């Protein structure tokens, strides 16, 4: 069973995957607003994306996808992300 997403800090570790492109897929979010991320980090590649907002509320029928392009293929074995690391709000506002 997956631990619920926390607006302040999330960290997922997995076996290293080497690629030039990674996708972060949101399949659902709180409320009826588009999902937002304050930041997303791919480690140890060191790629950080800031202030991403989806186009509409996410659902199983309307996925919201953040595509992260690297300059060259790199290994990633950890992802860190947060939607509101300062206030801890989970309503997407």
MIDO-406742 format. One record per residue: residue number from 1; residue in three letters; chain; y, z, x of N, C-alpha, C in turn. Coordinates in steps of 0.1 Angstrom, whole numbers, plus 5000, padded with zeros to 4 digits. Example, Ala and Ser with C-alpha at 12.3 -4.5 7.8 and 13.67 -1.06 7.14 Angstrom:
BEGIN
{num: 1; residuo: ALA; cadena: A; n.yy: 4943; n.zz: 5078; n.xx: 5132; ca.yy: 4955; ca.zz: 5078; ca.xx: 5123; c.yy: 4967; c.zz: 5078; c.xx: 5132}
{num: 2; residuo: SER; cadena: A; n.yy: 4978; n.zz: 5071; n.xx: 5128; ca.yy: 4989; ca.zz: 5071; ca.xx: 5137; c.yy: 5000; c.zz: 5079; c.xx: 5129}
***
This chain:
BEGIN
{num: 1; residuo: UNK; cadena: A; n.yy: 4988; n.zz: 5000; n.xx: 5008; ca.yy: 5000; ca.zz: 5000; ca.xx: 5000; c.yy: 5012; c.zz: 5000; c.xx: 5009}
{num: 2; residuo: UNK; cadena: A; n.yy: 5022; n.zz: 4992; n.xx: 5005; ca.yy: 5034; ca.zz: 4990; ca.xx: 5013; c.yy: 5044; c.zz: 5001; c.xx: 5010}
{num: 3; residuo: UNK; cadena: A; n.yy: 5051; n.zz: 5006; n.xx: 5020; ca.yy: 5062; ca.zz: 5016; ca.xx: 5019; c.yy: 5074; c.zz: 5009; c.xx: 5012}
{num: 4; residuo: UNK; cadena: A; n.yy: 5080; n.zz: 5015; n.xx: 5002; ca.yy: 5092; ca.zz: 5009; ca.xx: 4996; c.yy: 5103; c.zz: 5006; c.xx: 5007}
{num: 5; residuo: UNK; cadena: A; n.yy: 5110; n.zz: 4995; n.xx: 5004; ca.yy: 5121; ca.zz: 4992; ca.xx: 5013; c.yy: 5132; c.zz: 5002; c.xx: 5012}
{num: 6; residuo: UNK; cadena: A; n.yy: 5138; n.zz: 5006; n.xx: 5024; ca.yy: 5149; ca.zz: 5015; ca.xx: 5024; c.yy: 5162; c.zz: 5008; c.xx: 5028}
{num: 7; residuo: UNK; cadena: A; n.yy: 5173; n.zz: 5011; n.xx: 5021; ca.yy: 5185; ca.zz: 5004; ca.xx: 5024; c.yy: 5191; c.zz: 5007; c.xx: 5037}
{num: 8; residuo: UNK; cadena: A; n.yy: 5187; n.zz: 5018; n.xx: 5043; ca.yy: 5193; ca.zz: 5023; ca.xx: 5056; c.yy: 5186; c.zz: 5017; c.xx: 5068}
{num: 9; residuo: UNK; cadena: A; n.yy: 5173; n.zz: 5017; n.xx: 5068; ca.yy: 5166; ca.zz: 5012; ca.xx: 5080; c.yy: 5151; c.zz: 5008; c.xx: 5076}
{num: 10; residuo: UNK; cadena: A; n.yy: 5147; n.zz: 4997; n.xx: 5081; ca.yy: 5133; ca.zz: 4992; ca.xx: 5079; c.yy: 5128; c.zz: 4987; c.xx: 5092}
{num: 11; residuo: UNK; cadena: A; n.yy: 5115; n.zz: 4989; n.xx: 5095; ca.yy: 5109; ca.zz: 4984; ca.xx: 5107; c.yy: 5095; c.zz: 4980; c.xx: 5104}
{num: 12; residuo: UNK; cadena: A; n.yy: 5091; n.zz: 4968; n.xx: 5107; ca.yy: 5078; ca.zz: 4963; ca.xx: 5106; c.yy: 5073; c.zz: 4958; c.xx: 5120}
{num: 13; residuo: UNK; cadena: A; n.yy: 5061; n.zz: 4963; n.xx: 5124; ca.yy: 5055; ca.zz: 4959; ca.xx: 5136; c.yy: 5042; c.zz: 4951; c.xx: 5133}
{num: 14; residuo: UNK; cadena: A; n.yy: 5039; n.zz: 4941; n.xx: 5141; ca.yy: 5027; ca.zz: 4933; ca.xx: 5139; c.yy: 5024; c.zz: 4926; c.xx: 5152}
{num: 15; residuo: UNK; cadena: A; n.yy: 5012; n.zz: 4920; n.xx: 5152; ca.yy: 5008; ca.zz: 4912; ca.xx: 5164; c.yy: 5018; c.zz: 4901; c.xx: 5167}
{num: 16; residuo: UNK; cadena: A; n.yy: 5021; n.zz: 4899; n.xx: 5180; ca.yy: 5031; ca.zz: 4890; ca.xx: 5184; c.yy: 5028; c.zz: 4876; c.xx: 5179}
{num: 17; residuo: UNK; cadena: A; n.yy: 5039; n.zz: 4869; n.xx: 5174; ca.yy: 5038; ca.zz: 4856; ca.xx: 5169; c.yy: 5049; c.zz: 4848; c.xx: 5177}
{num: 18; residuo: UNK; cadena: A; n.yy: 5045; n.zz: 4837; n.xx: 5182; ca.yy: 5054; ca.zz: 4829; ca.xx: 5190; c.yy: 5058; c.zz: 4816; c.xx: 5182}
{num: 19; residuo: UNK; cadena: A; n.yy: 5071; n.zz: 4815; n.xx: 5180; ca.yy: 5076; ca.zz: 4803; ca.xx: 5172; c.yy: 5091; c.zz: 4802; c.xx: 5174}
{num: 20; residuo: UNK; cadena: A; n.yy: 5096; n.zz: 4790; n.xx: 5170; ca.yy: 5110; ca.zz: 4787; ca.xx: 5171; c.yy: 5118; c.zz: 4791; c.xx: 5158}
{num: 21; residuo: UNK; cadena: A; n.yy: 5110; n.zz: 4792; n.xx: 5147; ca.yy: 5116; ca.zz: 4794; ca.xx: 5134; c.yy: 5108; c.zz: 4805; c.xx: 5127}
{num: 22; residuo: UNK; cadena: A; n.yy: 5116; n.zz: 4815; n.xx: 5121; ca.yy: 5110; ca.zz: 4825; ca.xx: 5113; c.yy: 5117; c.zz: 4826; c.xx: 5100}
{num: 23; residuo: UNK; cadena: A; n.yy: 5109; n.zz: 4830; n.xx: 5089; ca.yy: 5115; ca.zz: 4831; ca.xx: 5076; c.yy: 5113; c.zz: 4845; c.xx: 5071}
{num: 24; residuo: UNK; cadena: A; n.yy: 5123; n.zz: 4851; n.xx: 5065; ca.yy: 5123; ca.zz: 4864; ca.xx: 5059; c.yy: 5124; c.zz: 4861; c.xx: 5044}
{num: 25; residuo: UNK; cadena: A; n.yy: 5114; n.zz: 4864; n.xx: 5036; ca.yy: 5113; ca.zz: 4861; ca.xx: 5022; c.yy: 5115; c.zz: 4873; c.xx: 5013}
{num: 26; residuo: UNK; cadena: A; n.yy: 5124; n.zz: 4872; n.xx: 5004; ca.yy: 5126; ca.zz: 4883; ca.xx: 4994; c.yy: 5120; c.zz: 4879; c.xx: 4981}
{num: 27; residuo: UNK; cadena: A; n.yy: 5111; n.zz: 4886; n.xx: 4976; ca.yy: 5104; ca.zz: 4883; ca.xx: 4963; c.yy: 5109; c.zz: 4891; c.xx: 4951}
{num: 28; residuo: UNK; cadena: A; n.yy: 5118; n.zz: 4901; n.xx: 4954; ca.yy: 5123; ca.zz: 4909; ca.xx: 4943; c.yy: 5134; c.zz: 4918; c.xx: 4949}
{num: 29; residuo: UNK; cadena: A; n.yy: 5143; n.zz: 4922; n.xx: 4941; ca.yy: 5154; ca.zz: 4931; ca.xx: 4945; c.yy: 5159; c.zz: 4939; c.xx: 4933}
{num: 30; residuo: UNK; cadena: A; n.yy: 5166; n.zz: 4950; n.xx: 4936; ca.yy: 5172; ca.zz: 4959; ca.xx: 4926; c.yy: 5183; c.zz: 4952; c.xx: 4919}
{num: 31; residuo: UNK; cadena: A; n.yy: 5184; n.zz: 4954; n.xx: 4906; ca.yy: 5195; ca.zz: 4948; ca.xx: 4898; c.yy: 5194; c.zz: 4933; c.xx: 4896}
{num: 32; residuo: UNK; cadena: A; n.yy: 5205; n.zz: 4927; n.xx: 4892; ca.yy: 5205; ca.zz: 4913; ca.xx: 4889; c.yy: 5214; c.zz: 4905; c.xx: 4898}
{num: 33; residuo: UNK; cadena: A; n.yy: 5216; n.zz: 4911; n.xx: 4910; ca.yy: 5225; ca.zz: 4904; ca.xx: 4920; c.yy: 5216; c.zz: 4899; c.xx: 4931}
{num: 34; residuo: UNK; cadena: A; n.yy: 5222; n.zz: 4889; n.xx: 4939; ca.yy: 5215; ca.zz: 4884; ca.xx: 4950; c.yy: 5212; c.zz: 4894; c.xx: 4960}
{num: 35; residuo: UNK; cadena: A; n.yy: 5201; n.zz: 4894; n.xx: 4967; ca.yy: 5198; ca.zz: 4903; ca.xx: 4978; c.yy: 5208; c.zz: 4901; c.xx: 4990}
{num: 36; residuo: UNK; cadena: A; n.yy: 5210; n.zz: 4912; n.xx: 4996; ca.yy: 5219; ca.zz: 4912; ca.xx: 5008; c.yy: 5213; c.zz: 4920; c.xx: 5019}
{num: 37; residuo: UNK; cadena: A; n.yy: 5215; n.zz: 4915; n.xx: 5032; ca.yy: 5211; ca.zz: 4922; ca.xx: 5044; c.yy: 5223; c.zz: 4924; c.xx: 5052}
{num: 38; residuo: UNK; cadena: A; n.yy: 5226; n.zz: 4936; n.xx: 5057; ca.yy: 5236; ca.zz: 4939; ca.xx: 5066; c.yy: 5232; c.zz: 4933; c.xx: 5080}
{num: 39; residuo: UNK; cadena: A; n.yy: 5219; n.zz: 4934; n.xx: 5083; ca.yy: 5214; ca.zz: 4928; ca.xx: 5095; c.yy: 5199; c.zz: 4926; c.xx: 5094}
{num: 40; residuo: UNK; cadena: A; n.yy: 5194; n.zz: 4917; n.xx: 5103; ca.yy: 5180; ca.zz: 4915; ca.xx: 5105; c.yy: 5178; c.zz: 4912; c.xx: 5120}
{num: 41; residuo: UNK; cadena: A; n.yy: 5169; n.zz: 4919; n.xx: 5126; ca.yy: 5166; ca.zz: 4917; ca.xx: 5140; c.yy: 5152; c.zz: 4913; c.xx: 5143}
{num: 42; residuo: UNK; cadena: A; n.yy: 5150; n.zz: 4903; n.xx: 5151; ca.yy: 5137; ca.zz: 4899; ca.xx: 5156; c.yy: 5135; c.zz: 4903; c.xx: 5170}
{num: 43; residuo: UNK; cadena: A; n.yy: 5125; n.zz: 4912; n.xx: 5172; ca.yy: 5123; ca.zz: 4917; ca.xx: 5186; c.yy: 5109; c.zz: 4914; c.xx: 5191}
{num: 44; residuo: UNK; cadena: A; n.yy: 5107; n.zz: 4912; n.xx: 5204; ca.yy: 5117; ca.zz: 4914; ca.xx: 5214; c.yy: 5125; c.zz: 4902; c.xx: 5217}
{num: 45; residuo: UNK; cadena: A; n.yy: 5125; n.zz: 4892; n.xx: 5208; ca.yy: 5133; ca.zz: 4880; ca.xx: 5211; c.yy: 5148; c.zz: 4882; c.xx: 5211}
{num: 46; residuo: UNK; cadena: A; n.yy: 5152; n.zz: 4893; n.xx: 5205; ca.yy: 5166; ca.zz: 4897; ca.xx: 5206; c.yy: 5176; c.zz: 4889; c.xx: 5197}
{num: 47; residuo: UNK; cadena: A; n.yy: 5170; n.zz: 4883; n.xx: 5187; ca.yy: 5178; ca.zz: 4875; ca.xx: 5177; c.yy: 5183; c.zz: 4885; c.xx: 5166}
{num: 48; residuo: UNK; cadena: A; n.yy: 5196; n.zz: 4884; n.xx: 5163; ca.yy: 5201; ca.zz: 4893; ca.xx: 5152; c.yy: 5210; c.zz: 4884; c.xx: 5143}
{num: 49; residuo: UNK; cadena: A; n.yy: 5207; n.zz: 4886; n.xx: 5130; ca.yy: 5215; ca.zz: 4879; ca.xx: 5119; c.yy: 5222; c.zz: 4890; c.xx: 5112}
{num: 50; residuo: UNK; cadena: A; n.yy: 5235; n.zz: 4887; n.xx: 5109; ca.yy: 5243; ca.zz: 4897; ca.xx: 5102; c.yy: 5249; c.zz: 4892; c.xx: 5089}
{num: 51; residuo: UNK; cadena: A; n.yy: 5250; n.zz: 4900; n.xx: 5079; ca.yy: 5257; ca.zz: 4897; ca.xx: 5067; c.yy: 5252; c.zz: 4885; c.xx: 5059}
{num: 52; residuo: UNK; cadena: A; n.yy: 5239; n.zz: 4886; n.xx: 5057; ca.yy: 5232; ca.zz: 4875; ca.xx: 5049; c.yy: 5232; c.zz: 4879; c.xx: 5034}
{num: 53; residuo: UNK; cadena: A; n.yy: 5235; n.zz: 4869; n.xx: 5026; ca.yy: 5234; ca.zz: 4871; ca.xx: 5011; c.yy: 5226; c.zz: 4859; c.xx: 5005}
{num: 54; residuo: UNK; cadena: A; n.yy: 5216; n.zz: 4862; n.xx: 4997; ca.yy: 5209; ca.zz: 4852; ca.xx: 4990; c.yy: 5218; c.zz: 4845; c.xx: 4980}
{num: 55; residuo: UNK; cadena: A; n.yy: 5213; n.zz: 4835; n.xx: 4973; ca.yy: 5221; ca.zz: 4827; ca.xx: 4964; c.yy: 5220; c.zz: 4833; c.xx: 4949}
{num: 56; residuo: UNK; cadena: A; n.yy: 5209; n.zz: 4840; n.xx: 4946; ca.yy: 5208; ca.zz: 4846; ca.xx: 4933; c.yy: 5197; c.zz: 4857; c.xx: 4934}
{num: 57; residuo: UNK; cadena: A; n.yy: 5196; n.zz: 4865; n.xx: 4923; ca.yy: 5186; ca.zz: 4876; ca.xx: 4923; c.yy: 5172; c.zz: 4870; c.xx: 4926}
{num: 58; residuo: UNK; cadena: A; n.yy: 5164; n.zz: 4878; n.xx: 4934; ca.yy: 5151; ca.zz: 4873; ca.xx: 4938; c.yy: 5141; c.zz: 4878; c.xx: 4928}
{num: 59; residuo: UNK; cadena: A; n.yy: 5131; n.zz: 4869; n.xx: 4926; ca.yy: 5119; ca.zz: 4872; ca.xx: 4918; c.yy: 5107; c.zz: 4864; c.xx: 4923}
{num: 60; residuo: UNK; cadena: A; n.yy: 5096; n.zz: 4867; n.xx: 4918; ca.yy: 5084; ca.zz: 4859; ca.xx: 4922; c.yy: 5085; c.zz: 4844; c.xx: 4919}
{num: 61; residuo: UNK; cadena: A; n.yy: 5093; n.zz: 4841; n.xx: 4909; ca.yy: 5096; ca.zz: 4827; ca.xx: 4906; c.yy: 5108; c.zz: 4821; c.xx: 4913}
{num: 62; residuo: UNK; cadena: A; n.yy: 5116; n.zz: 4830; n.xx: 4918; ca.yy: 5129; ca.zz: 4825; ca.xx: 4925; c.yy: 5130; c.zz: 4833; c.xx: 4939}
{num: 63; residuo: UNK; cadena: A; n.yy: 5122; n.zz: 4828; n.xx: 4948; ca.yy: 5123; ca.zz: 4834; ca.xx: 4962; c.yy: 5136; c.zz: 4832; c.xx: 4968}
{num: 64; residuo: UNK; cadena: A; n.yy: 5141; n.zz: 4842; n.xx: 4976; ca.yy: 5153; ca.zz: 4840; ca.xx: 4984; c.yy: 5148; c.zz: 4841; c.xx: 4999}
{num: 65; residuo: UNK; cadena: A; n.yy: 5152; n.zz: 4831; n.xx: 5006; ca.yy: 5146; ca.zz: 4829; ca.xx: 5020; c.yy: 5158; c.zz: 4828; c.xx: 5030}
{num: 66; residuo: UNK; cadena: A; n.yy: 5156; n.zz: 4837; n.xx: 5040; ca.yy: 5165; ca.zz: 4836; ca.xx: 5052; c.yy: 5157; c.zz: 4830; c.xx: 5063}
{num: 67; residuo: UNK; cadena: A; n.yy: 5161; n.zz: 4818; n.xx: 5068; ca.yy: 5155; ca.zz: 4811; ca.xx: 5079; c.yy: 5162; c.zz: 4814; c.xx: 5091}
{num: 68; residuo: UNK; cadena: A; n.yy: 5155; n.zz: 4819; n.xx: 5101; ca.yy: 5161; ca.zz: 4822; ca.xx: 5114; c.yy: 5156; c.zz: 4812; c.xx: 5125}
{num: 69; residuo: UNK; cadena: A; n.yy: 5165; n.zz: 4805; n.xx: 5131; ca.yy: 5162; ca.zz: 4795; ca.xx: 5141; c.yy: 5165; c.zz: 4801; c.xx: 5155}
{num: 70; residuo: UNK; cadena: A; n.yy: 5155; n.zz: 4800; n.xx: 5164; ca.yy: 5157; ca.zz: 4804; ca.xx: 5178; c.yy: 5160; c.zz: 4791; c.xx: 5186}
{num: 71; residuo: UNK; cadena: A; n.yy: 5167; n.zz: 4793; n.xx: 5197; ca.yy: 5170; ca.zz: 4781; ca.xx: 5206; c.yy: 5157; c.zz: 4776; c.xx: 5211}
{num: 72; residuo: UNK; cadena: A; n.yy: 5147; n.zz: 4784; n.xx: 5214; ca.yy: 5134; ca.zz: 4780; ca.xx: 5219; c.yy: 5124; c.zz: 4790; c.xx: 5214}
{num: 73; residuo: UNK; cadena: A; n.yy: 5111; n.zz: 4785; n.xx: 5214; ca.yy: 5101; ca.zz: 4794; ca.xx: 5209; c.yy: 5100; c.zz: 4807; c.xx: 5217}
{num: 74; residuo: UNK; cadena: A; n.yy: 5099; n.zz: 4818; n.xx: 5209; ca.yy: 5098; ca.zz: 4831; ca.xx: 5215; c.yy: 5089; c.zz: 4840; c.xx: 5208}
{num: 75; residuo: UNK; cadena: A; n.yy: 5083; n.zz: 4850; n.xx: 5214; ca.yy: 5074; ca.zz: 4860; ca.xx: 5208; c.yy: 5082; c.zz: 4870; c.xx: 5200}
{num: 76; residuo: UNK; cadena: A; n.yy: 5077; n.zz: 4873; n.xx: 5188; ca.yy: 5083; ca.zz: 4883; ca.xx: 5179; c.yy: 5071; c.zz: 4892; c.xx: 5175}
{num: 77; residuo: UNK; cadena: A; n.yy: 5073; n.zz: 4905; n.xx: 5176; ca.yy: 5063; ca.zz: 4914; ca.xx: 5172; c.yy: 5069; c.zz: 4926; c.xx: 5164}
{num: 78; residuo: UNK; cadena: A; n.yy: 5082; n.zz: 4925; n.xx: 5161; ca.yy: 5088; ca.zz: 4936; ca.xx: 5154; c.yy: 5100; c.zz: 4930; c.xx: 5146}
{num: 79; residuo: UNK; cadena: A; n.yy: 5102; n.zz: 4934; n.xx: 5134; ca.yy: 5114; ca.zz: 4931; ca.xx: 5127; c.yy: 5121; c.zz: 4943; c.xx: 5122}
{num: 80; residuo: UNK; cadena: A; n.yy: 5134; n.zz: 4944; n.xx: 5123; ca.yy: 5142; ca.zz: 4955; ca.xx: 5118; c.yy: 5153; c.zz: 4950; c.xx: 5109}
{num: 81; residuo: UNK; cadena: A; n.yy: 5155; n.zz: 4956; n.xx: 5098; ca.yy: 5165; ca.zz: 4952; ca.xx: 5088; c.yy: 5170; c.zz: 4963; c.xx: 5080}
{num: 82; residuo: UNK; cadena: A; n.yy: 5182; n.zz: 4961; n.xx: 5074; ca.yy: 5188; ca.zz: 4970; ca.xx: 5065; c.yy: 5198; c.zz: 4963; c.xx: 5056}
{num: 83; residuo: UNK; cadena: A; n.yy: 5199; n.zz: 4968; n.xx: 5043; ca.yy: 5208; ca.zz: 4962; ca.xx: 5034; c.yy: 5221; c.zz: 4969; c.xx: 5034}
{num: 84; residuo: UNK; cadena: A; n.yy: 5221; n.zz: 4982; n.xx: 5036; ca.yy: 5233; ca.zz: 4990; ca.xx: 5036; c.yy: 5232; c.zz: 5003; c.xx: 5045}
{num: 85; residuo: UNK; cadena: A; n.yy: 5232; n.zz: 5001; n.xx: 5059; ca.yy: 5229; ca.zz: 5012; ca.xx: 5068; c.yy: 5240; c.zz: 5023; c.xx: 5068}
{num: 86; residuo: UNK; cadena: A; n.yy: 5252; n.zz: 5020; n.xx: 5063; ca.yy: 5262; ca.zz: 5030; ca.xx: 5063; c.yy: 5262; c.zz: 5039; c.xx: 5050}
{num: 87; residuo: UNK; cadena: A; n.yy: 5262; n.zz: 5033; n.xx: 5038; ca.yy: 5263; ca.zz: 5041; ca.xx: 5026; c.yy: 5249; c.zz: 5044; c.xx: 5020}
{num: 88; residuo: UNK; cadena: A; n.yy: 5239; n.zz: 5036; n.xx: 5023; ca.yy: 5226; ca.zz: 5038; ca.xx: 5018; c.yy: 5224; c.zz: 5033; c.xx: 5003}
{num: 89; residuo: UNK; cadena: A; n.yy: 5233; n.zz: 5024; n.xx: 4999; ca.yy: 5233; ca.zz: 5019; ca.xx: 4985; c.yy: 5222; c.zz: 5009; c.xx: 4984}
{num: 90; residuo: UNK; cadena: A; n.yy: 5215; n.zz: 5009; n.xx: 4973; ca.yy: 5204; ca.zz: 4999; ca.xx: 4971; c.yy: 5207; c.zz: 4990; c.xx: 4960}
{num: 91; residuo: UNK; cadena: A; n.yy: 5219; n.zz: 4990; n.xx: 4955; ca.yy: 5222; ca.zz: 4981; ca.xx: 4943; c.yy: 5227; c.zz: 4967; c.xx: 4947}
{num: 92; residuo: UNK; cadena: A; n.yy: 5228; n.zz: 4964; n.xx: 4959; ca.yy: 5232; ca.zz: 4951; ca.xx: 4964; c.yy: 5247; c.zz: 4949; c.xx: 4963}
{num: 93; residuo: UNK; cadena: A; n.yy: 5254; n.zz: 4958; n.xx: 4959; ca.yy: 5269; ca.zz: 4957; ca.xx: 4959; c.yy: 5276; c.zz: 4959; c.xx: 4972}
***
